[in-house]
Amino acid sequence: MGASPSVIGGFRFAARLHLLVVCVWLVSVVLLVPAQVIVQATAGPARANLPSGRLGSGEDPILFFEILRPVAAPLIVVLAFGCLLFIGWWILWHASIVRWWLNPEADEVRFAQILGCGLAVWWRFTRLALLTLILQLIVTTVPWLPFLADVRERFLLPLLVFGSVLTVLGTLMVWLATMRGMWLLGEPGRRSAIAAWVRGLWAVLRRPLRSFLPLLVWALPGLVLLVLPVIYDGPAPGMFLLVAWLVSSFCWVALHLSYAPPKPKARPKVSPLEPPGVPYVTTRFPTLHDNR
């Protein structure tokens, strides 16, 4: 795929698919709000009964976890179930956009048609997501394996710096290759998630700066706005949560569409009797039988 990632193109396409942005936002709210409600219902009254005055350094997180201990089990279940549904939904809408965009016959923005395109290839993109998670686990753990051995004190700081840098670079490469590989996996006749990811990695290595720019512009604010409402404790947490997640949903859709190639053009319709590559020409004049 020779197309270069475009931040402006991602913004334009996300604005065009505003119904998908709203749907991503609504599903995210439905899946993540129950955990927020449990935390607020449990920690809110307990915090209100605390004596006035600031707590000591490091005491606030300890007190927060102590308050949530009675509801730890249902909170973990709700979070785990919500995360599974959340991941499945994200795989679906990513696959839907790819298949709809790469289909030259699908030009109109119809939400049901877009999701229908993703259902047929959902498992193919799920394999790519599982591959990404496995690779992410590898790049997160391998740089820290030297610490399992008996390391001398003078080597601790260099190994710590080396492990941190390698983990960050490996994480960036894994997810950038995944973003490029998604669009390759949606091409007709392509089914191997591994081959698509490898080709996506090669595309990132060919243009590293152009591939990294959309991730910096869209993923960083999208991640901050996704996590910030969970820890926000201001005067209007509900409204802030909804607005922040709406903007975050736009950022994630724009990030995915920033790596989209040019949309294929639909082939012109020809006569079924016309030989391939030969224009349809006739010199036959109308006759009396044609007017009957």
N, C-alpha and C positions, 0 to 999 in steps of 0.2 A: 504494500500500500504506500504509494508515494506522496499522499497528502500530508501537509504539515499541520500540526495542531494549531488551532486559532482560538484565542480567548474571546475575541469579538464575535466570531462565528458561533461559539458556544452560547454567548449572551443572546444573539439574535434567534437561534434555534429554540432556546429555552423560553424566550418571550412568545414565540410562535406556538409552542406546546404548553401554554399556560394552564390548560385543563389538566395535563399530566402533573404539572407542578402542584396544583391544588390537591389532586388525588394523592400524590406522594405525601403531602403535608397532612391530609386528613388521616391517612392510614398510620402515619407515624404518631400522630396525637392519640389515636385510639389504642395503639399498642403500648405506648410509653406512659400515658397519663395514669393508668392504675397504680404503677409503682410510685409515681409522684404523689398520688392521693394518699397512699398508705403511709408514706414518709411524713407528709404534712399532718395527717390526722393523728399520728403517734407522737411526733416530735413537737408539734405546735403547742398543744396544751401544756406539755411538760416544760417547755422553754418559758412559757408565760408565767409559770409558778416559781421560776428561779429567782433568787434574791437579786436586787439591782446591783450593778457594778460589774466591771470587767473581770473575767476569769483569768487565771494565770496562764502563762505561755504553755501551750500544748494540752490544756485541760478541756478546751471546747470540743476537739474531735473525740476525745475519750468519753466525755459526757454524752455526745451525740450517739456513739455506738452503744453506750449503756442504755440509752433510752430506747433504741431500736432492737435491743436484744429480745424482748418478748415477742416481737413480730418478725424475727429473723427468718423463720422457716417459710411462712407464706410470702414474705417479700422475695426470698430467693426463688421460690417457685414461679411467682408472677414475673420476675425479671428473666428467668430462664425461658419460660414459655413465650414471653413477649419478644425476646431476642431471636428465638428460632423463627417465629412468624415474621419478624422484621427482616431477617436475612433472606428468607424465602421470598418475601415481597420485593426486596431490592433486586434480587436476581431476576425476578419476573419482569420488572419494568425496564431493567437494563437490556434484557434479551428482546423485549417488545420493541424498544426504540431501534435497536440494531436491525432487526428483521424488517421493520416497517420502513426504515430509511433506505435500506439496501434493495428494497423491492421497487423497481422502476414503475410499476403499475399503480402503486399506492402513493398518491400525491395529496389527497384531501386529509385533513386532520380530523379523524374520527376515533374517539377514545376507545370504543369497543373494538374497532378494527386493529388498533395498535396493540391492545392487550391480547387479542386473538393471535396475532403474529408471534407473540412471545410464548404462548402456551405450547406450541408445537415443538419449540427448541429449548424448553425450560431445563430439561435434564442435561442437555449439552452444556449450557452455561453453568449449571450446578457443578459439573465436573471441573470446569475452569475455576470456580470459586473454591472448591475443595483443594485443588492443586495450589492455589494461591495461599490458602491457610497453612498447608503443609510447608510450603517454601518460606512463609513468614515465620513459622515455628523454627525452621532450620536456621535462618539468618539471625534469629533472636537468641538462640541457645549456643550455637557453635562458637561465636567469638568469646564466650565466657568459660569454655571448657578448660583453658589453662589454669583457672583458679581452683579447679578440683585437685590439682597437684600441689605439692609443697613448693610454693613460690617464695623466693627471697624478698625481703622488704624493699630492696632497691628496684625490683622489677614490678612492683605493684602499680605504681603510677603510670609507667609506660603501657602496661597491659590494660589498665583501666581506660586510658585515652584511646588505645588501639581498638579495644572492644566496643567502646561507645561510637567511634567513627564508623567502624565496620557495620555495626548494627543499624545506624541511621542510613548509611549508603545502601546497604542491602535491602532495607525496608522500602526506600524510595525506588530502587530498581525493580523490586518485586511488583509493586503496585503500578508503576508506570508501564511495565511490560504487560500487566493485566489489562490496563485501560486500552492499550494499543491492540492487545490480543483479542479483546471482545469484538472489535469490528472485523478482525480477520476471521474469527470463528463464525460470524454471521454470513459469510460469503456462501453462495450456493455450492453444494458438494463438499464442504469442509466440515468434518466431524471430530477431528482429533483436537482435544483441548491442549495437549502438550505441544503439538506442532504449532498451534496458533499462539501459544504463550512464547515459544522460542522465537518465532518470527516477530512477535511484538517486542521482545527483548532486543532483537537485532535492529528494529526500527528506532528504538530508544537510543541505542549505542550510536546509530548514524546521526541522530539529531538530538543530543541530550538536553541542550538548553531550551529548544523549542518544545520538547516533550515535558520539561520540568515546569515551564512557565504557567500553564493552566492549573497544575497541581498547586502551585504557590498562590495563585490568584483566587481560586475557587475552593480548594479543599481546606485551607487554613481557616478562613472565616466560617465555612460550613461546619467544621468540626467544633469550633469555639461556640457558635450559636446553638449547636446541638446539645452540648454538655452544660453550657452556662445556666439555662433555666432550671436544671436539676439541683444546682447548688445555690441558686439565687434565693435570697430571703428578704425581699424588699416589700414595699407597701402594696404593690399590685403584681404579685407573682403570676397570677393566671393570665392576664393580658400580655405580660412580658413573655411568658412561655409560648403563647400562640404566635405572636408576631415573630419572635426569634426563630421558631421552628419553620415558619413560612419562608422567611428569608433563607434559612439553611437549606430547605428543600429546593429552592431556586438555584442555590449555589451548587448542589450536588447534580442536578439535572444539567446545568450549564457545564459543569466539569466533564460529564460523560459526553455531551455533544461537542465539546471542544476538540475531541479526537476523531470526529466523524469525517469520512472522506466525502468528496462531492457526490451528490445524489445521482445515481445512474439515470440516464434518460430513457424514456419508454421508446420501444421500437415502433416505427410507423406500421400501420396495418396495411397489408397487401392482399391481393386476391389469392384465394387458395389454389387457383390454376396457374399462377404466375411462377415461373422458374426462379430460383434464388439468384439475386443480383441482376435480373433482367427486368426493365420497366414494362409495365403492362400497357400494350398498345394494340388497338384494334382499328381496322378499316371497314368493318361491317356496317352497312347502312340499315336502318330500320325497315322492316317489311310489313306487309299487311297482317301477317300472323302476330307480329309484336304488338299491334294495337288492339287485338281482341282481348 
